[in-house]
C-alpha cells in the first residue's frame, strides 16, 4: 500500500496521469480484505475469551432437573436418567446432573454439571410440551421420588 501511495503521489507531482482505474481498484480491494481479516481475527478472539469466561461459571449455575415424557437417552459423565415409578405420571423420565447454559430459538442447551472443555458434551433439546424443568441451588440434589 505504501508503494501504491508513493507512486500515486509522485505521478500527480510530475503531472503524468499514469495511475489507472485498475490500480485504484486493486488498492481498495487489498484494504477491504485487510479490514475483513482484522474484524474476523478480533471476533474470534472475543468469542474465545467469552467462552472461557462462561466455562468458569458453569459450576455456580443453578442445578437443572429435566423431566421428559419420553426417553431422551442423555448419556454423559455425571448425568443420571431415572425412570419414574408412577405409571400415570405425565413425565416418565428424570435427568439430573445438568446445567442450563442457554435457551434460544425454542431450544435448550444443557451441559453436564461436571463439564470440561476437553471431554464435555452439550445437549441441544427442542423446547416442547413434553418437557418440564426444575431449578435448584448449584449443588442441590433432587428428591428420590419423581
C-alpha positions in Angstrom: 0.0 0.0 0.0 2.9 2.4 0.7 4.4 1.7 -2.7 1.0 2.3 -4.3 0.5 5.6 -2.4 4.1 6.8 -3.3 3.6 6.0 -7.0 0.2 7.8 -7.0 1.6 10.8 -5.2 4.7 11.1 -7.5 2.6 10.8 -10.6 0.5 13.8 -9.5 3.6 15.9 -8.8 5.2 15.2 -12.1 1.9 15.7 -14.0 1.7 12.3 -15.5 -1.6 10.6 -15.3 -0.3 7.0 -15.3 -2.4 5.8 -12.4 -5.2 3.7 -13.8 -8.6 2.5 -12.6 -7.1 -1.0 -12.1 -4.5 0.4 -9.6 -7.2 2.1 -7.6 -9.5 -0.9 -7.6 -6.6 -3.1 -6.6 -5.8 -0.8 -3.7 -9.3 -0.7 -2.5 -9.7 -4.5 -2.7 -6.5 -5.0 -0.7 -7.6 -2.6 2.0 -11.0 -4.2 2.2 -9.6 -7.7 2.5 -7.3 -6.5 5.3 -10.2 -4.9 7.2 -12.3 -8.0 6.9 -9.4 -10.1 8.1 -8.8 -7.9 11.1 -12.5 -8.0 12.0 -12.5 -11.8 11.7 -9.5 -12.1 14.0 -11.0 -9.7 16.5 -14.3 -11.5 16.6 -12.5 -14.9 17.0 -10.5 -13.5 20.0 -13.6 -12.0 21.6 -15.5 -15.3 21.2 -12.7 -17.3 22.7 -12.4 -15.1 25.7 -16.2 -15.0 26.3 -16.4 -18.8 26.1 -13.6 -19.1 28.6 -15.4 -16.7 31.0 -18.7 -18.7 30.6 -16.9 -22.0 31.3 -15.6 -20.7 34.6 -19.1 -20.0 36.0 -20.7 -23.3 35.0 -20.4 -24.8 38.5 -22.1 -21.8 40.0 -25.1 -22.0 37.7 -28.4 -23.4 39.2 -28.8 -27.2 39.0 -31.4 -28.2 36.4 -33.6 -31.2 36.6 -35.2 -32.2 33.3 -38.4 -34.2 33.2 -39.5 -35.8 29.9 -42.4 -37.8 28.7 -40.1 -39.9 26.5 -36.6 -41.1 27.0 -34.0 -38.7 25.7 -31.0 -41.0 26.1 -28.8 -38.3 27.6 -25.5 -40.2 28.2 -22.7 -38.2 29.8 -20.5 -38.5 32.8 -22.5 -37.2 35.8 -25.9 -37.1 34.1 -28.3 -39.6 35.6 -31.5 -40.9 34.0 -34.2 -42.2 36.3 -37.4 -43.9 35.1 -40.2 -42.7 37.3 -42.2 -45.4 39.1 -45.7 -43.8 38.8 -47.2 -45.2 35.6 -49.8 -42.4 35.5 -47.1 -39.7 35.6 -47.0 -37.3 32.6 -43.3 -37.3 32.8 -41.8 -40.8 32.7 -38.0 -39.9 32.8 -36.0 -37.6 35.0 -32.5 -36.3 34.2 -30.2 -34.8 36.9 -26.7 -33.5 36.9 -27.4 -30.8 34.3 -26.8 -27.1 34.0 -28.9 -24.9 31.6 -26.4 -23.0 29.5 -28.9 -21.1 27.4 -32.3 -21.1 25.8 -32.6 -19.7 22.3 -34.9 -20.1 19.3 -37.1 -22.7 21.0 -34.2 -24.9 22.1 -32.4 -25.6 25.3 -28.6 -26.1 25.6 -27.7 -28.2 28.6 -24.2 -29.1 29.9 -23.3 -31.8 32.5 -22.6 -30.3 35.9 -19.0 -31.5 35.8 -18.5 -30.3 32.2 -14.9 -29.8 30.9 -13.9 -28.3 27.6 -11.6 -31.2 26.7 -14.1 -34.0 27.3 -17.5 -32.4 27.7 -20.6 -32.7 25.6 -23.6 -30.4 25.2 -27.2 -31.4 24.7 -29.4 -29.4 22.5 -33.0 -30.2 23.2 -36.0 -28.6 21.5 -38.5 -26.9 23.8 -41.8 -28.9 23.8 -44.8 -29.5 25.9 -43.3 -33.0 26.8 -40.5 -31.4 28.9 -40.5 -29.8 32.3 -37.6 -28.1 34.0 -36.9 -27.5 37.7 -34.1 -25.4 39.0 -32.4 -25.5 42.4 -29.2 -24.2 44.1 -26.0 -25.1 42.3 -25.1 -28.1 44.5 -28.6 -29.3 45.2 -29.7 -32.9 44.8 -33.4 -33.6 43.8 -35.6 -35.8 45.9 -35.5 -39.5 45.0 -39.3 -39.5 44.0 -40.3 -38.2 40.6 
